[in-house]
């Protein structure tokens, strides 16, 4: 190329306003663009991890179900069913996280509904027909609050389903935001027979786990039982 043409090419204005910045490499190398690219990369890695967690939990569930028919001992069967409920609570959570693409938050009402349905369907015998209703304020909850909360719900609903229910038995799960602080309260109630006198919650593995998980959420599990039924509640941060 002649010298004059090379000079004109080097000093002619770009066709588009952004061409000069792009050609100089300033935009792609700016701190803002590097930060944006890194955030997108981390979000992609998070989605991949959630997808792998979902698949891994589903694989564990499938493998456990293969062994179900070999369990004859009643105590072993009860432990197996309790374990399945806990794993299912986590599997549902990761599945909904993956489906929503919302990062680390889920629709709490949708999660609780799916969880309660799974717990009810996984309960053997006539107790699986006890209706479980869910009523939740519109709440988006983070993964690290949803995990212990989901396990608490699984334990409480399982405990309610194993009560001796009348023919018109029911279980109600509700979540309400508290106006006085940035927390909400979960309540699980049923109309089953009252807990026996002197009942020790710490003697029940499931309720003992629920107590420990309530502590992770910054509260204690409150339980009240009488002839009208049993009510358990716990608050959690939003």
Secondary structure, 3 states (H helix, E strand, C coil): CCHHHHHHHHHCCCCCCCHHHHHHCHHHHCHHHHHHHHHHHHHHHHHHHHHHHHHHHHHHHHHHHHHHHHCCCHHHHHHHHHHHHHHHHHHHHHHHHHHHCCCCEEEHHHHHHHHHHHHHHCCCHHHHHCEEEEEECCCEEEHHHHHHHHHHHHHHHHHHHCCCCCCCCEEEEEEEECCCCCEEEEEEEECCCCCCCCCCHHHCHHHHHHHHHHHHCCCCCEEEEECCEEEEEEEEEC
